């Protein structure tokens, strides 16, 4: 029997549960006697609440409570620091004062015995405001750029400005990327129930242990008194990384009414209370010699944030290490606006920053008359020049070679507007992709049972990439068991702690912890086995026995040995072990760790009506060891689709008068649908990287999106000869050709 399962394209172990309705999402955990809460959102973009007329609403049929800043309990809102998080604390103290900081801020919550009655009552609540004019446009003259409080400081090496001025060839342009919203299929929802001073939350969360700590700090209770449950997530893309105000409101309403409370946000509410990708403005200036060698690179970036806290992302970081250049300067600033706080959205920072960098590099290639791939090849660095240390592995040019072959890049004619299919203009574009190979501390627990199965538990989440399956494969591989004998559980805050399910670090972090826990339970079982007279390995030294194919035997013994079930049954009790894993700080200090990729896109542009169609896309990625090629390819496909949306469709528009999102619905906020999706291919470069973690895996979720938008924009230029430096690219941008 072979038990080698890592690297095999196994189907999802949770697939049947999802397609048969067995998978339960946050809003599915209905409780006996539960009531329903609906949030009333501010219709002013800035100011104060002048009055709330709740008398009529309180007398409506079925209404149980109307909670506003006037009668809401005063909450401690204590700061907390989780074991893997920077110091955090919910800065928006919901229903604690009369201030309105952004359009859509929760100003009241109505609780009723049915959802219909709660919705009717919430819509009838009259709230008046002393409104002020909000500033929601980063280009407003009143907006001042400020330096981030922490992290992502300005960087400089050499003299980028002087070398730019003297460069024989240069590009110096501004790139503008619109605000985007996550829009997962599953809306945010929480069911809250108190039992004395203990609270259970069935809540959509990518970070259950953080939500546990956050809510405990807000209500001033011990963290162990809060249980967060989230076994399945219906898509998130980062929107569920934080504990948003609706979770606090559900818990508040449940405590005030003494009933379990169910609160599910509307699609509209998700546009202003659960974060968004911030709008960014970036300047990229690149100087080069006539041979294409870069002599200067300047990246100035600014992203929007709220006034009540700072949202910081790695907007300019990649410019420091992507290409070889002795003179580099980066600068990152925040623009404080009267909006809700942005949030991490798939590929945060890099997706926006790489768009500007890769489009500018493409512009430079045309100025030089060089093939875009050749330009990148001539500036391939030997080390990470921003940190002056080697990459743990870097397969960028291998990715270009692999993807170019599958795409047929050699068939491209370099002159813009030179390729046609009938009356359609055809363009081919390319861009690099990158994302850090992050790793966070994580723990896991493994329990061996007499029936030969292994139970694995960790407080991770699965928003859809296949975490259940890939973690099952890691456990099965390490224990030497078939996947059918491994039962993997996640999504409970009372399981061993895990980091957030985001940042492309789940496989590396949680997978390494599961591997460590499997090894620990093997060692513990072996220790007990050699001390048990009933077992064949009794009296053997630990280094004289081995686990082979899930069976324990003396080294050199030709017998098949005993299975886990045999050993555990003989011992008479299940064997359990918990272990943790984290990156060796010495290794992290010695190496720069990133994933890399290359994305090729073909577009067809109709010059008469301005429509842009992505006809096909090919990506190749160096992500270390691939645990499950089927899931990895699926992840890449999803990322590419997100990149199509970023490049051509997604844009949240705010009314400058009050900050209201004018397209807060799926009719006007466009996302790619099946008819928009062409043939998408994902390929993986064989990459051995023993430094990143014991499994040798890197992140994949973000990088598949990161290079897609610039590749599309570069293809549009090749098709039309029109360089568009704003996202999304619109029909009117093309019709001006």
C-alpha positions as CSV (number, residue, x, y, z in Angstrom):
1,X,0.0,0.0,0.0
2,X,1.4,3.4,-1.0
3,X,0.7,6.3,1.3
4,X,2.5,9.0,-0.5
5,X,-0.2,11.6,-1.1
6,X,1.5,15.0,-1.2
7,X,1.7,16.0,-4.8
8,X,-1.4,14.1,-5.9
9,X,-4.4,15.9,-7.4
10,X,-6.9,14.5,-5.0
11,X,-10.5,15.7,-5.0
12,X,-11.8,17.8,-2.2
13,X,-12.6,15.8,0.9
14,X,-15.3,18.3,1.8
15,X,-16.8,18.4,-1.7
16,X,-19.7,16.0,-0.9
17,X,-20.7,18.0,2.1
18,X,-20.8,21.2,0.1
19,X,-22.8,19.9,-2.9
20,X,-25.3,18.1,-0.7
21,X,-25.9,20.9,1.8
22,X,-24.1,19.2,4.6
23,X,-21.6,22.0,5.0
24,X,-22.9,24.6,7.5
25,X,-22.0,28.2,7.2
26,X,-22.3,30.9,9.9
27,X,-25.9,31.7,9.2
28,X,-26.9,28.0,9.1
29,X,-26.4,27.5,12.9
30,X,-29.9,28.5,13.9
31,X,-30.5,28.3,17.6
32,X,-33.7,27.5,19.5
33,X,-35.7,30.6,20.2
34,X,-33.4,32.9,18.3
35,X,-34.5,36.4,17.3
36,X,-33.3,38.5,14.4
37,X,-31.3,41.8,14.3
38,X,-31.0,44.3,11.6
39,X,-28.6,47.2,11.5
40,X,-29.7,50.7,10.8
41,X,-26.9,52.4,8.8
42,X,-26.1,56.1,8.8
43,X,-27.3,58.1,5.8
44,X,-24.9,60.9,6.5
45,X,-21.3,60.7,5.6
46,X,-20.0,62.8,8.5
47,X,-21.4,64.6,11.6
48,X,-23.4,63.8,14.6
49,X,-26.7,62.1,15.4
50,X,-29.2,64.8,16.2
51,X,-32.0,62.6,17.2
52,X,-33.5,59.1,17.1
53,X,-37.3,58.6,17.2
54,X,-37.7,55.1,18.3
55,X,-41.1,55.2,20.1
56,X,-43.1,54.2,17.1
57,X,-40.7,51.4,16.2
58,X,-40.6,50.0,19.7
59,X,-44.4,49.5,19.5
60,X,-44.4,47.7,16.2
61,X,-45.4,44.0,16.3
62,X,-42.7,41.6,17.2
63,X,-40.1,44.3,18.1
64,X,-38.0,43.2,21.1
65,X,-35.4,45.9,21.3
66,X,-34.1,49.1,19.6
67,X,-30.5,49.7,20.6
68,X,-28.9,53.1,19.9
69,X,-26.0,55.1,21.3
70,X,-28.4,56.3,23.9
71,X,-29.2,53.0,25.5
72,X,-26.4,50.7,24.4
73,X,-24.2,49.3,27.2
74,X,-20.9,51.1,27.6
75,X,-18.3,48.5,26.5
76,X,-14.6,48.4,27.8
77,X,-13.1,48.1,24.3
78,X,-9.9,47.0,25.8
79,X,-6.7,46.7,23.7
80,X,-5.5,43.2,23.1
81,X,-2.5,41.5,21.5
82,X,-2.9,38.0,20.3
83,X,0.0,35.7,20.1
84,X,0.6,36.3,16.4
85,X,-1.0,39.7,15.9
86,X,0.4,43.2,16.2
87,X,-1.4,45.2,18.9
88,X,-4.9,45.7,17.7
89,X,-8.2,46.9,19.1
90,X,-11.4,47.9,17.4
91,X,-11.1,51.6,16.8
92,X,-14.7,52.1,15.8
93,X,-16.5,51.9,19.1
94,X,-20.0,51.0,17.8
95,X,-23.0,52.7,19.4
96,X,-20.8,54.3,22.1
97,X,-21.2,57.9,21.0
98,X,-23.2,60.2,18.6
99,X,-20.4,60.7,16.1
100,X,-20.9,59.6,12.5
101,X,-17.5,58.9,10.8
102,X,-18.6,57.5,7.5
103,X,-21.6,56.8,5.4
104,X,-23.2,53.5,6.4
105,X,-21.8,53.4,9.9
106,X,-24.1,51.4,12.2
107,X,-26.2,53.9,14.2
108,X,-28.8,51.5,15.6
109,X,-29.8,47.9,15.8
110,X,-33.4,46.6,15.8
111,X,-34.2,43.2,17.2
112,X,-37.5,41.4,16.4
113,X,-39.0,37.9,16.6
114,X,-38.8,37.4,12.8
115,X,-36.5,38.7,10.1
116,X,-39.3,40.4,8.2
117,X,-40.4,42.3,11.3
118,X,-36.9,43.3,12.1
119,X,-36.4,44.6,8.6
120,X,-39.7,46.6,8.6
121,X,-38.9,48.1,12.0
122,X,-35.3,49.0,11.0
123,X,-36.6,50.8,7.9
124,X,-39.1,52.7,10.0
125,X,-36.6,54.1,12.5
126,X,-36.1,57.8,12.1
127,X,-32.6,59.1,12.6
128,X,-31.7,62.8,12.1
129,X,-28.2,64.2,11.7
130,X,-26.2,67.3,12.1
131,X,-24.4,66.5,8.9
132,X,-21.0,67.8,7.7
133,X,-19.4,67.5,4.3
134,X,-17.2,64.4,4.2
135,X,-14.0,64.2,2.1
136,X,-14.0,61.0,0.2
137,X,-11.9,61.7,-2.8
138,X,-8.1,61.4,-2.5
139,X,-7.7,64.1,-5.1
140,X,-9.5,66.7,-2.9
141,X,-7.2,69.6,-2.2
142,X,-8.0,69.3,1.5
143,X,-6.4,65.8,1.7
144,X,-2.9,65.6,3.1
145,X,-0.7,62.6,2.8
146,X,0.7,61.3,6.0
147,X,3.4,58.8,6.8
148,X,2.2,55.4,8.2
149,X,2.5,55.1,12.0
150,X,4.4,51.8,11.7
151,X,5.9,49.6,9.0
152,X,6.6,50.1,5.3
153,X,9.0,53.0,5.9
154,X,10.5,54.9,3.0
155,X,13.5,53.2,1.5
156,X,16.5,54.4,-0.5
157,X,19.7,53.0,-1.9
158,X,22.0,54.9,-4.2
159,X,20.7,58.2,-5.7
160,X,17.6,57.4,-7.7
161,X,16.6,61.0,-8.5
162,X,20.0,62.0,-9.9
163,X,20.3,58.8,-11.9
164,X,16.8,59.3,-13.3
165,X,17.7,62.8,-14.4
166,X,20.7,61.5,-16.3
167,X,19.2,58.3,-17.7
168,X,19.2,58.2,-21.6
169,X,15.8,56.4,-21.5
170,X,13.1,56.9,-18.9
171,X,9.5,56.4,-18.0
172,X,7.7,58.6,-15.5
173,X,4.0,58.1,-15.1
174,X,1.1,58.1,-12.7
175,X,-1.1,55.0,-12.1
176,X,-4.6,55.2,-10.6
177,X,-6.4,52.1,-9.3
178,X,-10.0,52.3,-8.2
179,X,-11.5,51.2,-4.9
180,X,-12.7,47.6,-4.9
181,X,-15.0,45.6,-2.7
182,X,-14.6,41.9,-2.0
183,X,-18.1,40.7,-2.7
184,X,-17.8,37.0,-1.8
185,X,-20.9,34.9,-2.3
186,X,-21.6,34.4,1.4
187,X,-22.6,37.6,3.2
188,X,-21.2,38.4,6.6
189,X,-23.3,36.9,9.4
190,X,-23.1,36.1,13.1
191,X,-25.3,34.2,15.5
192,X,-24.6,35.1,19.1
193,X,-25.8,33.3,22.2
194,X,-24.9,33.9,25.9
195,X,-25.0,31.4,28.7
196,X,-24.2,33.4,31.8
197,X,-20.9,35.1,31.1
198,X,-20.0,32.8,28.3
199,X,-20.6,33.7,24.7
200,X,-20.7,31.5,21.6
201,X,-20.4,33.1,18.2
202,X,-21.2,31.3,15.0
203,X,-19.5,33.8,12.8
204,X,-18.0,34.1,9.3
205,X,-14.3,34.6,10.2
206,X,-11.0,33.9,8.6
207,X,-9.3,34.3,12.0
208,X,-11.4,32.6,14.8
209,X,-8.8,33.0,17.6
210,X,-8.4,36.7,16.8
211,X,-12.2,37.1,16.8
212,X,-12.3,35.4,20.2
213,X,-9.7,37.7,21.6
214,X,-11.2,40.8,20.0
215,X,-14.7,40.2,21.3
216,X,-13.3,39.3,24.8
217,X,-11.4,42.5,24.9
218,X,-14.5,44.5,23.7
219,X,-16.8,43.1,26.4
220,X,-14.1,42.8,29.1
221,X,-14.4,39.1,29.7
222,X,-11.8,36.3,29.6
223,X,-10.9,35.0,26.2
224,X,-11.7,31.5,27.3
225,X,-15.3,32.6,27.8
226,X,-15.7,33.2,24.1
227,X,-16.1,30.4,21.6
228,X,-16.1,31.2,17.9
229,X,-17.3,28.6,15.4
230,X,-16.7,28.8,11.7
231,X,-16.3,25.4,9.9
232,X,-17.0,26.8,6.4
233,X,-16.7,30.1,4.6
234,X,-18.4,30.9,1.4
235,X,-15.6,33.0,-0.1
236,X,-14.0,36.0,1.6
237,X,-10.9,37.3,-0.2
238,X,-9.8,39.0,3.0
239,X,-13.1,40.6,4.0
240,X,-13.4,38.3,7.0
241,X,-9.9,38.8,8.4
242,X,-11.1,41.4,10.9
243,X,-13.8,41.4,13.5
244,X,-16.2,43.9,12.1
245,X,-18.8,45.9,14.2
246,X,-21.7,43.6,13.3
247,X,-20.1,40.9,15.4
248,X,-20.1,43.2,18.4
249,X,-23.6,44.3,17.7
250,X,-24.9,40.7,17.5
251,X,-23.3,39.9,20.9
252,X,-24.6,43.2,22.4
253,X,-28.1,42.5,21.2
254,X,-28.0,38.9,22.5
255,X,-26.9,40.0,25.9
256,X,-29.5,42.8,26.1
257,X,-32.4,40.6,25.0
258,X,-31.3,37.4,26.7
259,X,-31.9,35.5,23.5
260,X,-29.8,34.1,20.7
261,X,-29.5,36.7,18.0
262,X,-28.9,36.2,14.3
263,X,-27.5,39.1,12.3
264,X,-26.7,38.9,8.6
265,X,-25.5,41.9,6.6
266,X,-27.1,42.9,3.4
267,X,-25.1,43.1,0.2
268,X,-25.3,46.9,0.4
269,X,-24.0,47.0,4.0
270,X,-21.0,45.0,2.9
271,X,-19.9,47.9,0.7
272,X,-19.3,50.2,3.6
273,X,-18.8,48.2,6.8
274,X,-16.5,45.2,6.0
275,X,-13.5,46.8,4.3
276,X,-12.4,47.3,0.7
277,X,-9.3,47.4,-1.4
278,X,-8.1,51.0,-1.1
279,X,-7.9,53.3,-4.0
280,X,-4.2,54.0,-4.8
281,X,-2.3,56.6,-6.7
282,X,1.2,55.7,-7.7
283,X,4.1,57.3,-9.5
284,X,6.6,55.0,-11.1
285,X,9.8,56.5,-12.6
286,X,12.3,54.2,-14.3
287,X,15.6,55.2,-15.9
288,X,17.6,52.8,-18.1
289,X,20.7,52.7,-20.3
290,X,20.2,52.0,-24.0
291,X,20.9,48.3,-23.4
292,X,18.0,48.1,-21.1
293,X,19.9,47.9,-17.8
294,X,18.0,49.8,-15.1
295,X,19.8,52.7,-13.6
296,X,17.0,54.2,-11.5
297,X,13.7,53.2,-10.0
298,X,11.4,55.5,-8.0
299,X,8.1,54.3,-6.6
300,X,5.9,56.8,-4.8
301,X,2.6,55.4,-3.6
302,X,-0.4,56.6,-1.7
303,X,-3.4,54.7,-0.4
304,X,-6.6,55.8,1.2
305,X,-7.5,55.1,4.9
306,X,-10.1,56.1,7.4
307,X,-9.6,59.0,9.8
308,X,-10.1,56.8,12.9
309,X,-7.3,54.3,12.1
310,X,-4.6,53.6,9.6
311,X,-4.8,50.8,7.1
312,X,-1.3,49.9,5.8
313,X,-0.3,47.6,3.0
314,X,2.9,46.7,1.1
315,X,2.2,48.9,-1.9
316,X,5.8,49.8,-2.8
317,X,7.7,46.8,-1.3
318,X,8.1,44.7,-4.4
319,X,9.9,47.5,-6.3
320,X,12.8,47.0,-4.0
321,X,13.5,43.4,-4.9
322,X,11.9,42.5,-8.2
323,X,14.7,43.7,-10.5
324,X,18.3,44.6,-10.3
325,X,18.9,48.3,-9.9
326,X,21.5,50.1,-7.7
327,X,19.5,53.3,-7.3
328,X,16.0,52.7,-5.9
329,X,13.7,55.0,-3.8
330,X,10.3,54.1,-2.5
331,X,7.9,56.2,-0.5
332,X,4.5,55.2,0.9
333,X,1.9,57.6,2.2
334,X,-1.7,57.4,3.5
335,X,-4.6,59.7,2.6
336,X,-7.0,60.0,5.4
337,X,-10.7,60.3,4.3
338,X,-14.1,60.2,5.8
339,X,-14.6,56.5,4.9
340,X,-14.7,53.2,6.7
341,X,-11.3,51.5,7.1
342,X,-10.0,49.6,4.1
343,X,-9.0,46.0,4.5
344,X,-6.8,43.4,3.0
345,X,-8.2,42.2,-0.3
346,X,-6.6,39.3,-2.3
347,X,-3.0,40.3,-3.0
348,X,-3.0,43.3,-0.7
349,X,-0.4,45.8,-1.6
350,X,1.4,43.7,-4.2
351,X,-1.6,43.5,-6.6
352,X,-1.7,47.3,-6.8
353,X,2.0,48.0,-6.6
354,X,2.9,45.4,-9.2
355,X,0.3,46.8,-11.6
356,X,2.2,50.1,-11.6
357,X,5.6,48.6,-11.8
358,X,4.9,46.0,-14.5
359,X,3.0,48.5,-16.7
360,X,5.9,51.0,-16.4
361,X,8.4,48.3,-17.3
362,X,6.3,47.4,-20.3
363,X,6.3,51.0,-21.4
364,X,10.1,51.0,-21.0
365,X,10.4,47.9,-23.2
366,X,8.7,49.7,-26.1
367,X,10.8,52.8,-25.6
368,X,13.9,50.6,-25.8
369,X,12.6,48.4,-28.6
370,X,13.2,45.4,-26.5
371,X,11.0,42.3,-26.0
372,X,9.3,42.7,-22.6
373,X,10.7,39.4,-21.4
374,X,14.2,40.2,-22.5
375,X,14.1,43.4,-20.6
376,X,13.2,41.5,-17.4
377,X,15.9,38.9,-18.1
378,X,18.5,41.6,-18.4
379,X,17.5,43.0,-15.0
380,X,17.2,39.7,-13.2
381,X,18.8,40.1,-9.8
382,X,21.2,37.6,-8.2
383,X,20.1,38.6,-4.7
384,X,17.4,40.6,-3.0
385,X,19.1,44.0,-3.3
386,X,16.6,45.6,-0.9
387,X,17.8,43.4,1.9
388,X,21.2,42.4,0.5
389,X,20.6,38.7,1.0
390,X,20.0,35.7,-1.3
391,X,16.6,34.5,-2.2
392,X,15.7,31.2,-0.7
393,X,14.6,30.3,-4.2
394,X,13.7,32.4,-7.2
395,X,12.3,30.9,-10.4
396,X,11.0,34.0,-12.2
397,X,12.8,33.5,-15.5
398,X,11.9,29.8,-15.4
399,X,8.3,30.8,-15.1
400,X,8.7,33.1,-18.1
401,X,10.2,30.3,-20.2
402,X,7.6,27.8,-19.2
403,X,4.6,30.1,-19.7
404,X,5.9,31.6,-22.9
405,X,6.1,28.2,-24.4
406,X,2.6,27.2,-23.5
407,X,1.2,30.6,-24.6
408,X,3.0,30.9,-27.9
409,X,4.7,34.2,-27.2
410,X,7.0,33.7,-30.2
411,X,3.9,34.2,-32.5
412,X,3.5,37.8,-31.2
413,X,4.4,40.6,-33.5
414,X,5.9,43.4,-31.4
415,X,4.4,46.5,-33.1
416,X,1.2,47.8,-31.5
417,X,-2.0,47.4,-33.6
418,X,-0.2,44.9,-35.8
419,X,-2.3,41.8,-34.9
420,X,-5.9,41.3,-36.0
421,X,-8.7,38.8,-36.1
422,X,-11.0,40.2,-38.7
423,X,-11.9,43.6,-37.5
424,X,-10.8,42.9,-33.9
425,X,-7.5,44.2,-32.6
426,X,-5.5,41.4,-30.9
427,X,-3.0,42.2,-28.2
428,X,-0.6,40.1,-26.2
429,X,0.7,41.2,-22.8
430,X,2.9,39.9,-20.1
431,X,3.7,40.7,-16.5
432,X,5.6,39.4,-13.5
433,X,3.9,38.3,-10.3
434,X,5.3,38.0,-6.7
435,X,4.1,37.6,-3.2
436,X,6.1,37.1,0.1
437,X,6.4,33.5,1.3
438,X,5.0,34.3,4.8
439,X,5.0,32.0,7.8
440,X,3.3,32.5,11.1
441,X,3.4,30.5,14.3
442,X,0.7,27.8,14.4
443,X,-0.2,24.8,16.5
444,X,-2.1,21.5,15.8
445,X,-3.4,18.5,17.7
446,X,-3.4,14.9,16.4
447,X,-5.3,12.1,18.1
448,X,-4.8,8.4,17.2
449,X,-7.9,6.2,17.8
450,X,-8.2,2.4,18.2
451,X,-9.9,2.0,14.8
452,X,-6.7,3.2,13.1
453,X,-7.9,6.7,12.2
454,X,-6.3,10.0,13.1
455,X,-8.2,13.1,14.2
456,X,-6.4,16.3,13.4
457,X,-7.7,19.6,14.8
458,X,-6.5,23.2,14.4
459,X,-8.2,26.6,14.7
460,X,-7.7,27.5,11.1
461,X,-10.3,28.5,8.5
462,X,-11.1,27.4,5.0
463,X,-12.7,30.1,2.7
464,X,-12.6,27.8,-0.3
465,X,-9.0,27.0,-1.5
466,X,-9.1,23.4,-0.2
467,X,-7.6,23.7,3.2
468,X,-9.5,20.6,4.4
469,X,-8.0,18.6,1.6
470,X,-4.5,19.8,1.6
471,X,-4.1,19.5,5.4
472,X,-5.5,16.0,5.3
473,X,-2.9,15.2,2.7
474,X,-0.1,16.5,4.9
475,X,-1.3,14.5,7.9
476,X,-1.8,11.4,5.8
477,X,1.7,11.7,4.3
478,X,3.4,12.3,7.6
479,X,1.6,9.5,9.4
480,X,1.7,7.1,6.5
481,X,-2.0,6.7,6.4
482,X,-4.5,6.8,3.5
483,X,-6.5,10.0,3.4
484,X,-9.6,8.1,4.2
485,X,-8.2,7.4,7.7
486,X,-7.6,11.0,8.5
487,X,-10.4,13.3,9.9
488,X,-9.4,16.9,9.8
489,X,-11.4,19.6,11.7
490,X,-11.0,23.3,11.8
491,X,-12.9,26.5,12.5
492,X,-13.2,26.5,16.3
493,X,-11.4,28.8,18.7
494,X,-11.0,26.1,21.3
495,X,-8.7,24.1,18.9
496,X,-5.0,24.7,18.9
497,X,-4.4,28.3,17.7
498,X,-3.6,29.1,14.1
499,X,-2.9,32.3,12.2
500,X,-5.4,34.1,10.0
501,X,-6.5,32.3,6.8
502,X,-5.0,34.9,4.5
503,X,-1.7,36.2,3.3
504,X,-1.0,33.0,1.5
505,X,0.5,31.5,4.6
506,X,-2.0,28.8,5.7
507,X,-0.4,25.9,3.9
508,X,3.1,26.9,5.1
509,X,2.1,27.7,8.7
510,X,-0.7,25.3,9.5
511,X,0.7,22.5,7.4
512,X,4.1,22.7,9.2
513,X,2.3,22.6,12.6
514,X,0.3,19.5,11.5
515,X,3.4,17.8,10.3
516,X,5.0,18.6,13.7
517,X,2.0,17.3,15.6
518,X,2.0,14.1,13.6
519,X,5.6,13.5,14.4
520,X,5.0,14.2,18.0
521,X,2.1,11.7,18.2
522,X,4.3,9.1,16.6
523,X,7.0,9.7,19.1
524,X,4.6,9.6,22.0
525,X,3.0,6.4,20.7
526,X,6.4,4.8,20.3
527,X,7.4,5.7,23.8
528,X,4.4,4.0,25.2
529,X,4.7,1.0,22.9
530,X,8.3,0.1,24.0
531,X,7.1,0.2,27.6
532,X,4.2,-2.1,27.1
533,X,5.0,-5.8,27.5
534,X,2.1,-6.9,25.3
535,X,3.6,-5.2,22.2
536,X,6.4,-6.7,20.0
537,X,8.6,-3.6,20.3
538,X,8.6,-3.9,24.1
539,X,12.1,-3.1,25.5
540,X,13.5,-1.7,22.3
541,X,15.4,1.5,22.2
542,X,13.5,4.3,20.5
543,X,16.2,4.6,17.8
544,X,15.8,0.9,17.1
545,X,12.2,1.1,16.0
546,X,10.5,2.9,13.1
547,X,7.2,3.9,11.6
548,X,6.9,2.7,8.0
549,X,3.7,3.1,6.0
550,X,1.8,3.7,9.2
551,X,3.1,0.6,11.0
552,X,5.5,0.3,13.9
553,X,8.3,-2.3,14.0
554,X,11.8,-2.9,15.0
555,X,14.4,-1.7,12.4
556,X,15.4,-4.6,10.2
557,X,12.4,-6.7,11.2
558,X,10.9,-8.2,8.0
559,X,7.4,-8.5,9.6
560,X,4.8,-5.9,8.6
561,X,4.7,-4.5,12.1
562,X,1.7,-3.1,13.9
563,X,-0.7,-0.5,12.7
564,X,-1.7,2.6,14.7
565,X,-5.0,0.8,15.5
566,X,-3.2,-2.3,16.7
567,X,-0.9,-0.3,19.0
568,X,-3.6,2.1,20.3
569,X,-6.0,-0.8,21.0
570,X,-3.3,-2.7,22.9
571,X,-2.5,0.4,24.9
572,X,-6.2,0.8,25.7
573,X,-6.5,4.6,25.2
574,X,-6.3,7.1,22.3
575,X,-2.9,8.8,22.0
576,X,-2.9,12.5,21.6
577,X,-0.2,15.1,21.0
578,X,-0.1,18.8,20.3
579,X,2.8,20.6,18.6
580,X,3.7,24.0,17.2
581,X,5.8,25.2,14.3
582,X,7.3,28.5,13.4
583,X,10.0,29.7,11.0
584,X,13.6,29.5,12.3
585,X,14.5,33.2,12.9
586,X,18.1,32.5,11.8
587,X,17.0,31.2,8.5
588,X,14.5,34.1,8.0
589,X,17.4,36.4,8.7
590,X,19.6,34.8,6.1
591,X,17.2,34.5,3.2
592,X,14.6,36.6,1.3
593,X,11.5,34.4,0.8
594,X,9.0,35.0,-2.0
595,X,6.9,33.3,-4.6
596,X,7.3,34.4,-8.2
597,X,5.3,34.0,-11.4
598,X,4.8,35.1,-15.0
599,X,1.4,35.8,-16.6
600,X,0.7,36.0,-20.3
601,X,-2.6,37.3,-21.7
602,X,-4.3,37.7,-25.1
603,X,-7.1,40.2,-25.5
604,X,-9.4,41.1,-28.4
605,X,-10.5,44.7,-28.6
606,X,-13.4,45.8,-30.7
607,X,-12.4,49.3,-32.0
608,X,-15.9,50.2,-33.0
609,X,-17.6,49.7,-29.6
610,X,-14.6,49.6,-27.3
611,X,-15.2,46.2,-25.7
612,X,-12.2,44.3,-24.4
613,X,-12.3,40.5,-24.2
614,X,-9.6,38.4,-22.5
615,X,-9.4,35.5,-24.9
616,X,-6.9,33.4,-23.0
617,X,-4.3,33.5,-20.2
618,X,-1.4,31.4,-19.2
619,X,0.4,31.6,-15.9
620,X,3.5,29.8,-14.5
621,X,4.4,30.0,-10.9
622,X,7.3,29.0,-8.6
623,X,5.7,28.3,-5.3
624,X,7.9,25.6,-3.9
625,X,6.3,22.2,-3.3
626,X,2.8,21.7,-4.7
627,X,0.7,19.8,-2.2
628,X,-2.3,19.2,-4.5
629,X,-1.9,20.2,-8.2
630,X,-5.7,20.2,-8.7
631,X,-6.3,22.6,-5.9
632,X,-3.4,24.7,-6.9
633,X,-4.6,25.1,-10.4
634,X,-8.1,26.0,-9.1
635,X,-6.5,28.6,-6.9
636,X,-4.7,30.1,-9.9
637,X,-7.9,30.1,-11.9
638,X,-9.7,32.0,-9.2
639,X,-6.9,34.5,-8.9
640,X,-6.8,35.1,-12.6
641,X,-10.5,35.7,-12.6
642,X,-10.1,38.2,-9.8
643,X,-7.4,39.9,-11.9
644,X,-9.8,40.2,-14.9
645,X,-12.3,41.9,-12.5
646,X,-9.6,44.3,-11.2
647,X,-8.4,45.2,-14.7
648,X,-11.7,45.6,-16.6
649,X,-14.7,45.7,-14.2
650,X,-14.5,46.4,-10.5
651,X,-14.8,49.9,-9.2
652,X,-16.7,51.2,-6.2
653,X,-17.9,54.8,-6.9
654,X,-18.6,57.1,-4.0
655,X,-21.0,60.1,-4.1
656,X,-18.8,63.1,-3.2
657,X,-21.7,64.7,-1.4
658,X,-22.0,62.1,1.4
659,X,-19.7,59.2,0.6
660,X,-22.5,56.9,-0.4
661,X,-21.4,54.0,-2.6
662,X,-23.6,54.6,-5.6
663,X,-23.1,51.1,-7.1
664,X,-23.5,49.1,-3.9
665,X,-25.2,46.2,-5.6
666,X,-24.3,43.5,-8.1
667,X,-26.2,45.1,-11.0
668,X,-23.8,48.0,-11.2
669,X,-20.7,46.7,-9.4
670,X,-19.5,44.4,-12.1
671,X,-17.6,41.1,-11.4
672,X,-16.5,38.5,-13.9
673,X,-19.2,35.9,-14.7
674,X,-18.9,32.7,-16.7
675,X,-19.2,34.4,-20.1
676,X,-16.3,36.7,-19.2
677,X,-13.9,33.9,-18.4
678,X,-11.7,32.5,-21.2
679,X,-9.4,29.5,-21.2
680,X,-7.1,29.9,-18.2
681,X,-4.0,27.7,-17.8
682,X,-1.8,27.4,-14.7
683,X,1.6,25.7,-14.7
684,X,4.1,25.2,-11.9
685,X,7.9,25.3,-12.0
686,X,9.5,22.5,-10.1
687,X,11.1,24.3,-7.2
688,X,12.9,22.9,-4.2
689,X,13.1,25.3,-1.3
690,X,14.2,23.7,2.0
691,X,14.5,27.1,3.7
692,X,10.9,28.4,3.8
693,X,9.5,25.6,6.0
694,X,9.8,21.9,6.6
695,X,7.2,21.2,3.9
696,X,9.0,23.4,1.3
697,X,5.7,25.1,0.4
698,X,5.1,28.7,-0.4
699,X,1.9,30.7,-0.8
700,X,-0.3,30.6,-3.8
701,X,-3.6,32.4,-3.1
702,X,-2.4,35.9,-3.7
703,X,0.2,35.6,-6.4
704,X,-2.3,34.2,-9.0
705,X,-4.1,37.5,-8.9
706,X,-1.1,39.8,-8.6
707,X,0.2,39.8,-12.2
708,X,-3.0,39.5,-14.1
709,X,-4.2,43.1,-14.2
710,X,-0.9,44.5,-15.6
711,X,-0.7,41.7,-18.2
712,X,-4.2,42.7,-19.4
713,X,-3.3,46.4,-19.5
714,X,-0.1,45.6,-21.4
715,X,-2.1,43.5,-23.8
716,X,-4.6,46.3,-24.4
717,X,-1.7,48.6,-25.3
718,X,-0.3,46.1,-27.7
719,X,-3.7,45.7,-29.3
720,X,-4.7,49.4,-29.5
721,X,-1.5,51.5,-29.1
722,X,-3.3,53.3,-26.2
723,X,-1.6,53.2,-22.8
724,X,-4.3,53.1,-20.1
725,X,-2.9,53.8,-16.6
726,X,-6.1,53.6,-14.7
727,X,-8.1,50.6,-13.4
728,X,-10.5,49.4,-14.4
729,X,-9.9,50.0,-18.1
730,X,-13.2,51.2,-19.5
731,X,-14.9,51.2,-22.9
732,X,-14.4,55.0,-23.1
733,X,-10.7,54.6,-22.6
734,X,-10.5,52.4,-25.7
735,X,-12.9,54.5,-27.8
736,X,-10.5,57.5,-27.6
737,X,-7.9,55.5,-29.6
